């Protein structure tokens, strides 16, 4: 391969890029209403923590019907505060609101606790919500070998 066959196309690209492009100013978009706003330096063993203010904001959003916020509260309580009992209440709320990963998690919990009726109920809800692996789980629960 000749050097001129590489240099010429690169030079053409540089010329075209510099000729017709104008600078577009970058402005970051604000966080979505249900996105978590972490405080700088609020970490616990590498896990980002929500501030008390943010946790309250997420709880209010969830109580208003926001399924993502309910799941955010569940994850915070489960991973940061290790409060499984309270976290499960928020997981159930998220699932009731239609959050497919929460529904799938509850199906997995039902399997772990050997509650096949609960596992099947939540797996079917997750499948109806479009969760990727829920159909396989429903099939395995309906047709145990």
Phi, psi and omega in degrees: 000133182274148181297325181293332180288342177263317185293317183299310178297324178294320178294321178295317178298317179296319179295315180294320182295321183278337186283313189252004184262139172243155181287129176256121182294142179267128173225118183293146178282148177292156179298143177297158185302331180260359178293150182274132176257101181278144175282143178300133177076010180269079180237151174225105181054041177084359179259123180295135181251144172276145173289166178299322179297315180292321178298318177296320179297316179295320179297319179296318178299317180296317179294338175274001176107010181273109184293325180293321179294320178299320178291324176298318179295316177305309182298320180296310182296324182286314188270328185263312185264354179052040179253082186296324183295311180290323179299321181297323177300319180288327176295318178295320177298313179300317180294317178298328179282353176104015180282109187300315178298326177294319178298317180294319177300317179295325175297318179295320178297318177301320177295316181298321181275005180058039175251084187294329179295315179294317180300315181293318179303309183288328177295320178294321177296318178296320178297316179296332178276355176091019180290135191303313187262004184292324181299318178297320180294317178300315180299317181290330178283325179282333182234067180291146182261000000 
